[in-house]
Amino acid sequence: MSTDTPAPAPLPPASPAPPPPTAPGAPPPAASGAPLPAASEAPLPASEAPLSATSRTTLRRHKERGRTSRGDLYAVLDAGLICHLGVVINGSPRVLPTTYARSGDTLYLHGSSANAGFMAADGTEVCVTVTHLDGLVLARSVFSHSVNYRSAIVIGTATLLRGDDERLTALRAIVEYLVPGQWAAARQPTAKEMAATAALAVPLAEASVKVREGGPADDPGDMALDVWAGVLPAAVTFGPPEPDPALRPEIRLPSHISRFPDTRIAAPEMNGNLPE
């Protein structure tokens, strides 16, 4: 008689575990072996994001001259020195030239606390424009003459900055945008000077950019005319620094001014991070 004990009967296969409960409205879990859903794409950098297309920023004429990315908007704004603020004051439209700076997707405008336009702009929709003249385009016909330009239009609700810190941030951004390094070199504003100064903030949520480049677009029938055609290029340039006649002789020209405007061209985008 064998002493071997009989082998135990095989166990039945285990039943699969039930899936975990699903929250109401949540999608069902993926089946085993099913491909995982594709990871969401990383958001575009701000400069590559498209501009908002609204009825007020859609081009009607020469749509081919339109630019559609925020990088195009930033490039036009960051190359300028003066903007024009369009605002309605007591029912009458005004256009005011002033200095400005861009910090991220906010445009800061500089003005006086006695400026009626800045006071009227607070909490209302305004229009801000920046335009660069790049050349006069001379054609064979008078009708085909044109100009080369880069322009930006910003429409938004302006906010008059009231807090000392936010106004100081805006003024510092404007000074550093115009002449990098000048904020630290000059005396800081007093409380009285700050009270006489105003700053507006305008969001860059709604904007349009238009650019014309190249030579004249003459009609084919005019090409044989004995008329000179072409472009007279235009640009803003800076001459050598001219010292104040009252400047003491021992005060030397600082490097941030002797190297201007190269320092301005190479200055990093503000985005709220101003140099110390």
Backbone as a ProteinNet text record, in pm:
[ID]
protein_1_A
[PRIMARY]
MSTDTPAPAPLPPASPAPPPPTAPGAPPPAASGAPLPAASEAPLPASEAPLSATSRTTLRRHKERGRTSRGDLYAVLDAGLICHLGVVINGSPRVLPTTYARSGDTLYLHGSSANAGFMAADGTEVCVTVTHLDGLVLARSVFSHSVNYRSAIVIGTATLLRGDDERLTALRAIVEYLVPGQWAAARQPTAKEMAATAALAVPLAEASVKVREGGPADDPGDMALDVWAGVLPAAVTFGPPEPDPALRPEIRLPSHISRFPDTRIAAPEMNGNLPE
[TERTIARY]
86.4	0	90	55.7	139.5	111.7	220.8	206	183.4	182.6	161.1	18.9	5.4	-128.4	-174	-302.9	-351.1	-328.7	-294	-273.4	-405	-399.6	-524.4	-581.7	-708.9	-776.4	-739.8	-719.3	-682.9	-794.4	-750.9	-848.5	-905	-1030.1	-1086.7	-1020.4	-1010.8	-947.2	-1021.7	-938.4	-998.1	-1076.8	-1187.1	-1268.4	-1199.4	-1206.7	-1144	-1208.2	-1121.6	-1172.8	-1265.8	-1372.9	-1464.7	-1395.2	-1431.1	-1368.1	-1407.2	-1319.9	-1353.1	-1471.5	-1547.7	-1664.2	-1622.6	-1706.6	-1680.8	-1768.8	-1707.6	-1784.7	-1887.6	-2002.7	-2104.4	-2050.1	-2075.3	-2032.8	-1891.4	-1812.8	-1675.3	-1671.8	-1574.4	-1566.9	-1528.3	-1572.9	-1538.5	-1389.9	-1332.7	-1189.9	-1160.8	-1037.5	-998.7	-984.8	-1023.8	-1011.3	-865.9	-837.1	-699.9	-648.2	-527	-468	-508.1	-605	-647.5	-543.3	-521.8	-421.7	-461.1	-360.6	-385.4	-419.7	-504	-536.1	-412.9	-406.3	-291.3	-282.7	-160.1	-140.2	-175.7	-233	-271.4	-146.3	-156.3	-43.4	-10.7	118.8	161.5	109.1	68.8	18.4	127.1	85.7	179.9	240.1	366.5	420.4	334.9	333.7	247	272.4	400.4	431.9	380.9	352.6	304.2	152.7	87.8	-57	-122.9	-233.1	-297.5	-365	-374.2	-447.8	-596.9	-670	-814.6	-873.8	-963.7	-1029.8	-1170.7	-1194.2	-1325.3	-1371.7	-1496.9	-1549.1	-1476.2	-1416.2	-1347.8	-1201.2	-1145.2	-1004.2	-985.1	-1093.1	-1083.8	-1059.5	-955.8	-922.2	-1024.8	-1063.3	-1155.3	-1080.6	-974.7	-897.3	-755.5	-700.1	-564.3	-543.8	-628.1	-617.5	-482.5	-418	-288.2	-181.6	-207.8	-111.6	-131.1	-232.1	-258.3	-158.4	-131.8	-47.1	-133.1	-114.8	-211.6	-157.3	-28.6	24.8	52.9	54.8	87	231.7	316.8	455.1	463.4	377.4	373.3	329.5	230	183.7	294.5	360	468.2	578.6	612.3	721.3	691.2	567.7	531.4	533.2	474.1	469.5	609.4	691.1	822.2	923.2	890.6	979.8	942.2	830.3	781	830.2	807.6	841.6	720.7	630.8	512.5	389	284.5	155.5	53.9	-61.6	-170.7	-293	-344.4	-460	-585	-681	-809.4	-912.8	-973.5	-1068.6	-1175.8	-1295.1	-1403.8	-1413.9	-1406.9	-1413.2	-1537.6	-1631.4	-1756.8	-1822.2	-1823	-1887.4	-1803.8	-1682.6	-1596.3	-1474.7	-1443.7	-1327.8	-1196.2	-1098.4	-963.6	-862	-749.4	-636.7	-514.8	-456.8	-348.4	-220.3	-110.7	17.7	81.9	145.1	211.5	312.1	396	490.2	421.3	481.3	418.2	523.5	481	564.4	472.5	520.1	445.1	507.8	424.7	468.7	378.6	429.5	345.4	232.6	109.5	-7.3	-79.8	-2.3	-57.3	23.6	-45.8	18.8	2.6	115.2	113.2	131.9	47.5	56	85.9	171.6	214	139.4	98.9	30	34.5	-42.5	-50.5	-182.2	-179.2	-302.8	-401.6	-355	-444.4	-494.1	-457	-496.4	-640.8	-728.7	-870.3	-891.2	-805	-818.5	-794.8	-694.7	-667.4	-781.5	-835.8	-946.2	-1069.8	-1094.6	-1210.5	-1192.1	-1067.8	-1041.7	-1065.3	-1056.3	-1067.4	-1200.9	-1195.6	-1315.4	-1394.7	-1340.9	-1411.2	-1324.7	-1388	-1313.5	-1235	-1110.1	-1023.3	-958.7	-894.3	-819.1	-678.1	-578.6	-438.5	-373.2	-300.1	-234.6	-85.4	-7.9	135.8	165.3	233.3	262.3	408.3	470.8	607.6	605.7	665	682.1	815.5	811.6	933.4	979.2	895.1	939.2	827	866.2	772.1	783	671.1	668.2	626.2	718.3	693.3	662.7	550.6	504.9	507.5	477.1	472	345.7	240.8	117.5	94.1	28.5	-1	-87.3	-181.7	-275.1	-204	-97.2	-30.5	75.4	94.6	187.4	136.7	229.5	190.2	300.1	287.5	391.7	411	532.2	558.7	548.2	482.1	454.2	434.2	440.3	397.7	304.5	188	92.3	19.4	-19.1	-96.2	-207.5	-324.9	-439.2	-480.4	-493.4	-535.6	-665.5	-765	-893.7	-916.4	-947.9	-971	-1017.5	-1060.4	-1104.5	-984.4	-962.2	-846.7	-874.5	-769.1	-777.4	-677.3	-724.8	-636	-575.4	-443.7	-377.5	-376.2	-421	-433	-337.7	-305.1	-213.7	-71.7	-0.6	135.7	227.1	216.5	305.3	280.7	153.8	126.4	160.1	141.8	179.7	331.2	401.9	547.8	598.9	535.5	573.2	554	441.6	413.8	514.4	541.8	634.9	775.8	812.9	945.9	956.6	849.3	849.1	865.9	799.2	806.5	946.7	1005.4	1139.7	1240.9	1232.9	1328.6	1308.6	1186.1	1159.9	1222.5	1210.9	1264.8	1417.5	1475.9	1622.2	1660.8	1692.8	1727.9	1844.5	1826.7	1928.5	1905.8	1811.9	1792.7	1718.6	1632.4	1556.8	1649.7	1749.8	1843	1938.2	1964.3	2061	2001.9	1872.8	1810.5	1752.3	1726	1659.8	1519.5	1478.1	1345.3	1237.9	1115.4	1010.5	968.2	935.6	885.3	733.9	677.5	533	457.1	510.5	445.7	449.2	562.8	576.1	486.1	475.5	387	241.8	204.4	66.6	33.9	135.6	113.4	120.7	148.5	167.3	55.9	10.4	-93.7	-42	-99.1	-64.5	-191	-207.4	-319.4	-268.2	-350.4	-321.3	-427.9	-384.1	-475.8	-439.3	-534	-503.4	-486.8	-405.7	-382.2	-470.1	-591.7	-679.5	-736.2	-758.7	-819.4	-729.5	-671.1	-573.9	-568.1	-514.1	-497.8	-362.6	-296.5	-164.7	-167.8	-111.5	-107.9	28.7	85	219.9	222.1	282.7	308.4	457.5	504.9	646.4	660.1	781	808.5	787.5	799.2	792.9	653.2	642.5	511.2	438.4	305.8	221.5	155.4	235.3	184.5	98.2	6.5	-71.9	19.8	-6.2	77.9	89.5	-17.2	-12.7	77.7	118.9	205.4	353.6	385	522.6	618.7	567.9	654.5	674	611.9	624.5	766.5	813.3	946.4	941.1	902.3	889.3	967.7	1051.7	1126.2	1030.1	1049.5	966.2	1056.2	1015.5	1093.9	1053.3	1143.6	1114.2	1219.1	1173.9	1262.4	1253.2	1351.1	1342.8	1342.1	1271.9	1263.7	1288	1351.7	1378.6	1401.8	1373.6	1404	1547.6	1628.5	1766.8	1796.4	1899.4	1942.3	2081.3	2101.9	2233.5	2313.6	2436.9	2519.4	2457.1	2477.9	2421	2468.1	2377.2	2408.1	2393.5	2502.4	2494.3	2421.2	2355.7	2290.9	2399.5	2378.7	2480.5	2512.2	2417.1	2440	2506	2539.7	2599.7	2740.9	2774.7	2909.1	3010.4	3126	3222.6	3269	3271.6	3324.4	3226.3	3102.3	3003.8	3022.3	3062	3090.9	2962.9	2970.1	2857.9	2847.8	2734.5	2722.5	2714.6	2753.6	2761.1	2624.9	2517.6	2387.4	2338.1	2399.2	2365.1	2464.7	2592.8	2691.6	2665.6	2604.8	2577.1	2435.6	2357.8	2223.6	2233.5	2147.8	2027.7	2048.7	2176.1	2197.9	2142.3	2150.6	2098.5	1947.5	1881.3	1735	1694.9	1765.9	1732.7	1754.6	1859	1891.9	1823.4	1744.5	1681.3	1581.3	1575.8	1479.9	1338.3	1244.5	1102.4	1069.6	991.5	963.6	891.3	768.5	688	680.9	692.8	679.9	809.3	914.4	1040.1	1136.8	1137	1221.1	1355.9	1461.7	1595.1	1601.5	1687.9	1703.5	1777.8
-117.7	0	122.7	215.7	336	430.4	497.1	598.1	739.3	748.9	883.4	929.5	1056.5	1112.2	1170.6	1161.5	1212.7	1364.4	1407.4	1552.2	1627	1745.3	1821.3	1862.1	1870.1	1910.2	2054.8	2083.4	2222	2319.9	2441.4	2544.7	2606.5	2647.3	2713.4	2848.8	2895.2	3026.4	3136.4	3233.2	3342.1	3435	3481.2	3576.5	3713.2	3785.6	3919.1	4010	4094.1	4186.1	4287.4	4322.4	4421.5	4556.5	4635.1	4767	4857.3	4950.2	5043.9	5128.8	5175.2	5257.8	5384.9	5428.2	5548.7	5660.8	5779.2	5895.5	5931.6	5982.9	6020.5	6121.1	6093.9	6185	6161.8	6074.5	6051.4	5948.3	5954.2	5855.4	5719.7	5608.5	5474.5	5448.7	5363	5331.8	5260.1	5278.9	5214.8	5065.6	4989.1	4844.1	4803.6	4685.4	4637.7	4620.7	4672.8	4660.4	4771.5	4853.5	4963.9	5074	5144.4	5251.5	5364.1	5420	5530	5655.1	5740.9	5864	5950.4	6021.9	6106.5	6218.8	6248.3	6356.4	6489	6577.6	6706.6	6783.7	6857.8	6931.9	7049.4	7079.8	7192.8	7321.7	7417.4	7544.1	7619.2	7694.2	7773.3	7883.3	7919	8038.2	8158.9	8256.9	8373.4	8441.8	8448.7	8519.6	8447.2	8315.1	8238.9	8222.1	8261.6	8249.2	8345.7	8303.9	8392.6	8511.4	8620.7	8737.1	8707.7	8774.1	8758	8819.5	8748	8798.9	8843.2	8973.3	9026.8	9113.6	9153.6	9237.6	9370.9	9413.5	9541.7	9531.7	9411.9	9396.3	9320.8	9279.8	9209.6	9309.7	9286.5	9377.7	9368.3	9482.9	9488.4	9507.8	9586.7	9613.6	9559.5	9509.1	9454.6	9355.3	9253	9152.2	9081.3	9081.7	9014.7	9085.7	9208.2	9281.7	9254.7	9182	9153.9	9055.8	9069.3	8976	8916.2	8788.4	8718.5	8665.5	8678.5	8623.7	8735	8697.3	8794.8	8840.8	8755.9	8796.6	8915.5	8919.1	9033.5	9159.7	9145.1	9259	9308.4	9215.1	9252.9	9326.8	9279.3	9339.1	9484.5	9513.2	9650.9	9738.9	9690.9	9770.3	9792	9687.9	9695.7	9778	9810.9	9893.9	10041.3	10073.3	10210.7	10291.2	10421.9	10514.3	10594.5	10623.4	10704.1	10627.5	10629.1	10573.8	10687.4	10660.6	10758.4	10694.1	10762.5	10715	10785.4	10707.4	10761.7	10743.2	10853.7	10848.6	10955.4	10929.8	11026.2	11103	11237.8	11323.2	11411	11388.6	11466.7	11465.9	11348.4	11332.6	11374.6	11423.6	11468.8	11377.6	11325.8	11236.4	11313.3	11255.6	11313.3	11203.3	11244.7	11153.7	11216.7	11145.8	11201.9	11121.7	11187.5	11116.8	11104.6	10991.8	10973.5	10859.7	10846.9	10735.5	10615	10499.5	10376	10267.4	10154.6	10034.9	9914.7	9804.2	9678	9589.5	9532.2	9433.3	9312	9207.3	9092	9131.2	9108.1	9142.1	9263.9	9354.9	9481.3	9595.9	9700.5	9821.6	9929.6	9986.5	10096.8	10228.3	10326.8	10458.6	10562.7	10659.5	10761.7	10891.6	10958.6	11086.2	11165.3	11272.3	11359.4	11335.1	11351.6	11336.2	11448	11553.1	11661.9	11643.4	11532.3	11506.2	11459	11537.2	11500.4	11372.7	11348	11226.7	11100.9	11103	10986.8	10963	11071.4	11056.1	11000.7	11047.4	10999.5	10855.7	10813.6	10679	10571	10606.9	10507.9	10434.7	10302.4	10220.3	10223.5	10286.8	10293.1	10230.6	10200	10145.4	10255.3	10225.5	10320	10248.4	10326.3	10271.9	10328.5	10240.3	10281.2	10235	10325.3	10290	10319.9	10237.4	10259.3	10237.8	10333.8	10325.4	10359.1	10282.2	10308	10337.4	10447.9	10478.6	10419.8	10325	10257.4	10303.7	10377.1	10425.1	10491.1	10579.9	10640	10564	10514	10431	10518.4	10540.3	10623.6	10533.6	10559.6	10474.9	10551.6	10482.8	10544.5	10627.5	10593.4	10672.2	10732.3	10847.2	10911.1	10820.3	10752.6	10669	10556.5	10503.3	10386.3	10421.9	10551.2	10587.7	10532.7	10502	10443.7	10470.3	10409.8	10413.9	10272.5	10242.9	10119.3	10149.9	10061.3	10090.2	9961.6	9973.7	9869.8	9938.2	9883	9948.8	9846.6	9891.9	9808.4	9892.7	9832	9894.3	9805.2	9864	9790.2	9852.5	9769.8	9815.4	9744.9	9820.7	9758.1	9859.2	9807.2	9891.9	9935.2	10065.1	10119.2	10124.2	10106	10115.4	10217.4	10317.5	10415	10353.8	10341.7	10279.4	10376.2	10328.4	10414.9	10377.2	10250.7	10210.2	10258.7	10297.1	10347.7	10243.8	10118.3	10014	9988.2	9978	9948.6	10067.9	10189.2	10306	10314.8	10283	10284.6	10178.4	10061.5	9955	9999.7	10065.9	10112	10218.9	10315.3	10422.9	10368.8	10275.5	10214.8	10138.5	10068.5	9994.5	10089.7	10204.4	10300.1	10359.4	10401.1	10459.3	10356.5	10233.7	10130.7	10087.1	10095.6	10061.1	10164.6	10293	10398.1	10400.1	10400.7	10403	10304	10180.8	10081.5	10128.6	10115.6	10156.9	10294.6	10371.8	10509.1	10517.1	10419.5	10423.6	10421.5	10333.7	10323.6	10441.8	10504.8	10614.2	10744.9	10764.6	10891.7	10887.8	11006.5	11014.3	10957.7	10886.5	10826.4	10932.3	10911.7	11013.1	11031.2	11154	11184.8	11161	11168.2	11150.3	11258.4	11380.5	11490.1	11466.4	11417.9	11389.3	11273.6	11173.3	11060.3	11106.5	11201.7	11251.1	11327.8	11383.4	11459.7	11371.7	11242.5	11151	11048.4	11016.8	10914.9	10805.3	10686.8	10574.1	10494.7	10460.5	10377.4	10239	10138.1	10000.9	9959.2	9910.1	9865.7	9722.9	9627.2	9488.5	9471.4	9373.2	9345.8	9231.8	9222.1	9110.7	9124.7	9247.4	9270.3	9364.9	9314.4	9394.9	9352.1	9442.3	9417.4	9470.6	9398.9	9438.3	9437.4	9541.6	9552.7	9604.3	9543.7	9577.1	9584.7	9691.8	9698.2	9701.9	9618	9610.8	9611.5	9639.9	9625.9	9752.4	9735.6	9848.1	9879.7	9964.9	10006.6	9893.1	9902	9804.3	9874.9	9903.4	9974.3	9883.7	9944.1	9869.3	9825.3	9708.7	9661.5	9764.1	9838.8	9936.4	10054.4	10073.7	10186.9	10150.2	10021.9	9977.9	10035.6	10072.8	10124.9	10275.8	10342.6	10487.6	10526.3	10640.8	10689.9	10768.2	10700	10760	10674.9	10741.4	10665.7	10612.3	10488	10425.4	10351.6	10350.7	10281.8	10326.7	10308.6	10336.2	10430.5	10529.9	10612.9	10561.6	10481.6	10423.1	10530.2	10501.9	10593.6	10515.1	10580.6	10515.6	10620.9	10585	10670.8	10641.6	10745	10728	10823	10789.9	10872.4	10926.5	11054.5	11114.4	11095.6	11148.6	11137.6	11216.4	11171.8	11241.9	11386.9	11477.4	11619.4	11655.1	11684.9	11711.6	11842.2	11845	11965.7	12071.9	12195.3	12299	12320.9	12288.7	12307.7	12185.7	12083.3	11961.8	11990.8	11943.6	11962	11883.6	11938.9	11875.5	11738.2	11716.1	11587.9	11471.9	11500.9	11393.1	11330.3	11205.1	11135.6	11073.4	11049.2	10985.6	10839.8	10796.8	10657.7	10561.4	10437.8	10339	10308	10313	10278	10383.9	10504.6	10608.7	10607.9	10587.3	10585	10468.8	10359.8	10243.7	10247.1	10349.5	10363.6	10400	10348.6	10269.1	10118.6	10073.4	9928	9862.5	9930.9	9873.6	9856.9	9948.7	9940	9826.2	9811.2	9704.3	9568.1	9556.5	9427.8	9406.3	9504.6	9492	9378.3	9297.5	9187.3	9238.6	9154.9	9189.7	9207.3	9308.9	9341.7	9228	9198.9	9093.8	9107.5	9229.5	9250.1	9229	9172.7	9147.5	9259.1	9364.1	9479.4	9463.1	9516.8	9508.7	9588.8	9544.4	9615.2	9745.5
0	0	0	-87.2	-100	15.7	55.9	163.5	108	-29	-87.5	-62.8	-24	-7.1	-138.9	-167.2	-296.3	-308.4	-432.4	-457.1	-441.8	-385.5	-367.2	-502.4	-506.3	-630.7	-665.5	-795.8	-834.1	-801.1	-758.4	-724.6	-852.3	-850.5	-969.4	-988.3	-1114.2	-1138.7	-1064.4	-1013.7	-936.3	-1027.6	-976.8	-1053.1	-1052.2	-1163.5	-1164.1	-1061.5	-1001.4	-899.2	-964.6	-896.6	-954.5	-966.1	-1068.9	-1083.5	-967.6	-933.8	-824.9	-863.9	-765.7	-797.2	-869.8	-958.2	-1038.5	-988.9	-973.6	-929	-1034.2	-992.5	-1089.6	-1190	-1317.6	-1423	-1470.5	-1400.3	-1441.7	-1552	-1645.9	-1753.4	-1697.8	-1761.4	-1713	-1728.9	-1643.7	-1654.6	-1784.6	-1836.6	-1961.7	-1940.5	-2040.5	-2033.1	-2036.6	-1976.8	-1973.1	-2114.7	-2139.4	-2271.7	-2366.2	-2327.1	-2413.6	-2408.4	-2520.2	-2520.2	-2425.8	-2359.9	-2268.5	-2348.3	-2293.4	-2365.5	-2382.4	-2493.1	-2521.4	-2419.7	-2378.8	-2283.8	-2349.2	-2270.6	-2326.2	-2367	-2478.1	-2528.3	-2436	-2427.1	-2344.3	-2405.4	-2322.7	-2376.8	-2452.3	-2552.3	-2630.3	-2544.3	-2569.9	-2502.5	-2535	-2444.2	-2462.6	-2595.4	-2636.9	-2760.5	-2884.2	-2873.7	-2987.4	-2985.9	-2878	-2870.1	-2969	-3031.1	-3128.9	-3062.2	-3137	-3089.7	-3091.7	-3005.1	-3002.9	-3128.9	-3193.5	-3313.7	-3275.6	-3274.3	-3242.8	-3359.3	-3353.7	-3461.8	-3468.7	-3356.7	-3354.9	-3395.1	-3394.4	-3429.9	-3560.4	-3625.8	-3754.3	-3866.1	-3946.4	-4054.4	-4166.2	-4220.2	-4333.9	-4464.8	-4461.6	-4582.4	-4565.6	-4677.2	-4678.1	-4563.6	-4562.7	-4457.1	-4459.8	-4576.9	-4586.6	-4503	-4462.6	-4380.5	-4230.9	-4196.7	-4057	-3998.4	-3870.6	-3795.7	-3684.8	-3659.3	-3575.2	-3443.3	-3416.6	-3291.3	-3191	-3064.5	-2960.1	-2971.9	-3025.8	-3047.8	-3141.6	-3243.8	-3334.6	-3260.6	-3172.5	-3093.2	-3001.4	-2931.2	-2841.1	-2917.1	-3038	-3114.7	-3150	-3189.3	-3223.8	-3099.3	-2990.3	-2868	-2810.3	-2810.2	-2745.6	-2825	-2948.5	-3029.1	-3023.7	-2960.1	-2959.9	-2841.8	-2850.7	-2742.3	-2696.4	-2790.5	-2762.2	-2808.8	-2727.7	-2768.4	-2770.3	-2828.5	-2829.5	-2764.3	-2664.6	-2587.8	-2639.2	-2687.4	-2730.1	-2620.9	-2576.2	-2465.9	-2489	-2437.9	-2448.4	-2317.2	-2325.6	-2207.8	-2219.8	-2132.1	-2133.8	-2272.4	-2334.2	-2463.9	-2582.7	-2558.1	-2666.6	-2678	-2798.2	-2812.5	-2808	-2742	-2735.6	-2765.9	-2821.1	-2843.6	-2778.4	-2680.6	-2599.2	-2620	-2659.3	-2668.1	-2530	-2503.1	-2374.6	-2384.5	-2283	-2276.5	-2213	-2232.8	-2186.6	-2169.8	-2117.5	-2110.5	-2104.2	-2159.3	-2150.6	-2043.7	-1958.8	-1861.5	-1876.3	-1941.3	-1970	-2062.4	-2021.5	-2101.7	-2045.2	-1986.6	-1937.7	-1994.6	-2037.4	-2086.5	-1980.6	-1936.4	-1840.4	-1915.4	-1885.2	-1946.5	-1839.6	-1874	-1778.8	-1803.5	-1695.2	-1708.6	-1579.4	-1577.8	-1461.1	-1388.3	-1256.7	-1179.7	-1210.4	-1277	-1318.6	-1461.3	-1523.7	-1661.9	-1666.3	-1729.1	-1735.7	-1814.2	-1913.2	-1992.7	-1911.5	-1823.5	-1739.9	-1641.8	-1586.8	-1492.8	-1563.7	-1687.5	-1762.7	-1809.3	-1828.8	-1879.2	-1774.1	-1648.5	-1541.4	-1547.7	-1564.2	-1564.8	-1694.6	-1799.3	-1926.9	-2036.4	-2149.3	-2261.7	-2331.2	-2359.7	-2428.8	-2547	-2632.6	-2744.9	-2738.9	-2744.3	-2740.7	-2870.5	-2937.1	-3062.6	-3054.9	-3124.4	-3142.2	-3290.8	-3353	-3496	-3521.9	-3609.7	-3654.1	-3803.5	-3844.4	-3985.5	-4030.2	-4123	-4169.7	-4306.9	-4379	-4509.7	-4587.1	-4678.9	-4772.6	-4904	-4951.8	-5072.4	-5190	-5283.1	-5399.8	-5519.5	-5582.7	-5693.1	-5824.7	-5931.1	-6063.6	-6082.3	-6007.5	-6010.2	-5873.1	-5869.6	-5741.6	-5655.2	-5717.7	-5642.1	-5567.8	-5622.9	-5564.4	-5460.8	-5431.2	-5324.5	-5191.2	-5101.5	-4973	-4870.4	-4755.6	-4652.8	-4598.8	-4559.1	-4486.3	-4337.8	-4264.4	-4124.4	-4047.3	-3915.4	-3821.3	-3722.5	-3700.1	-3611.6	-3525.4	-3407.4	-3314.7	-3254.9	-3241.7	-3176.1	-3060.2	-2942.3	-2822.2	-2772.5	-2750.2	-2696.4	-2563.2	-2460	-2329.6	-2226.9	-2113.4	-2003	-1920.9	-1912.8	-1841.3	-1691	-1613.6	-1467.6	-1418.5	-1346.7	-1285.7	-1160.1	-1156.6	-1042.4	-924.8	-809.9	-692.7	-579.8	-565.9	-459.4	-486.7	-381.6	-398.1	-461.5	-417.9	-469.3	-617.4	-657.7	-798.3	-887.4	-838.7	-918.1	-931.5	-822.9	-827.7	-924.4	-924.7	-1017.7	-1161.8	-1190	-1325.7	-1369.1	-1282.9	-1318.3	-1336.7	-1253.4	-1267.1	-1398.3	-1436.1	-1562	-1679.8	-1675.4	-1786.3	-1797.2	-1684.6	-1686.2	-1736.5	-1686.2	-1725.8	-1870.3	-1919.2	-2058.9	-2152.6	-2116.7	-2202.4	-2198.8	-2078.9	-2064.1	-1954.2	-1989.1	-1887.1	-1800.1	-1669.6	-1573.9	-1514.6	-1571.4	-1526	-1393.7	-1365.1	-1239.1	-1119.5	-1123.4	-1010.3	-1005.8	-1120	-1123.9	-1072	-1087.9	-1052.9	-911.5	-856.1	-725.5	-734.9	-632	-632	-606.5	-655.5	-640.1	-494.9	-461.5	-328.1	-324.9	-204.9	-190.6	-267.3	-265.6	-337.7	-487.8	-537.8	-681.6	-723	-636	-666.4	-671.1	-583.3	-582.1	-709.3	-773.9	-897.7	-1022	-1003.3	-1116	-1119.9	-1240.8	-1259.5	-1351.4	-1336.7	-1423.2	-1453.2	-1580.1	-1623.4	-1659.7	-1634.3	-1677.2	-1777.3	-1893.2	-1998.1	-2034.9	-2027.2	-2062.2	-2212.8	-2251.9	-2394	-2443.9	-2390.6	-2426.5	-2567.1	-2613.3	-2745	-2823.4	-2930.4	-3003.6	-3149.5	-3231.2	-3373.8	-3416.9	-3508	-3557.9	-3710.7	-3769.7	-3915.3	-3958.3	-4063.5	-4107.9	-4261.2	-4313.7	-4457.2	-4479.8	-4573.6	-4607.7	-4760.5	-4807.2	-4950	-5030.7	-5162.8	-5254.8	-5302	-5403.4	-5452.4	-5523.7	-5520.1	-5589.9	-5707.9	-5809.6	-5927.2	-6013.7	-6085.8	-6184	-6297.4	-6357.1	-6468.1	-6580.3	-6604.8	-6713.4	-6686.3	-6558.3	-6522.7	-6518.3	-6532.2	-6513.2	-6617.6	-6734	-6840.2	-6831.4	-6734.4	-6721.5	-6680.1	-6728.5	-6694.2	-6562.5	-6457.2	-6324.5	-6225.5	-6144	-6043	-5938.9	-5897.4	-5795.1	-5697	-5571	-5469	-5330.4	-5234.8	-5094.3	-5036.6	-4961.5	-4880.7	-4736.8	-4690.5	-4556.6	-4447.9	-4339.6	-4224.9	-4096.8	-3999.1	-3871.2	-3764.2	-3638.8	-3524.2	-3481	-3471.9	-3428.2	-3312.3	-3235.7	-3123.3	-3150.7	-3121.8	-3134	-3007.1	-3004.4	-2882.4	-2767.7	-2644.6	-2527.7	-2520.3	-2486.7	-2470.5	-2322.8	-2254.8	-2109.7	-2080.5	-1966.8	-1917	-1893	-1941.5	-1917.5	-1769.7	-1682.7	-1539.3	-1474.1	-1552.8	-1496.5	-1447.2	-1328.6	-1274.4	-1358.3	-1385.1	-1475.5	-1429.1	-1297.1	-1247	-1262.6	-1300.3	-1316.6	-1454.6	-1455.5	-1579.5	-1638.2	-1764.5	-1833.5	-1788.9	-1731	-1685.6	-1802.9	-1777.6	-1885.7	-1945	-1863.1	-1918.5	-2016.9	-2012.2	-2109.4	-2225.2	-2198.3	-2306.5	-2401.7	-2351	-2434.7	-2494	-2460	-2513.5	-2662.6	-2753	-2724.7	-2726.5	-2735	-2737.3	-2611.9	-2496.9	-2372.7	-2379.5	-2450.5	-2461.7	-2553.4	-2664.4	-2758.6	-2694.9	-2612.3	-2551	-2417.3	-2371.7	-2240.2	-2240.1	-2132.9	-2127.5	-2114.8	-2157.8	-2144.2	-1996.6	-1967.3	-1828.1	-1756.3	-1801.3	-1738.5	-1587.2	-1539.8	-1395.4	-1320.8	-1386.2	-1318	-1353	-1276.3	-1305.4	-1240.7	-1305.5	-1244.2	-1116.5	-1028.1	-899.5	-922.3
[MASK]
++++++++++++++++++++++++++++++++++++++++++++++++++++++++++++++++++++++++++++++++++++++++++++++++++++++++++++++++++++++++++++++++++++++++++++++++++++++++++++++++++++++++++++++++++++++++++++++++++++++++++++++++++++++++++++++++++++++++++++++++++++++++++++++++++++++++++++++++++++

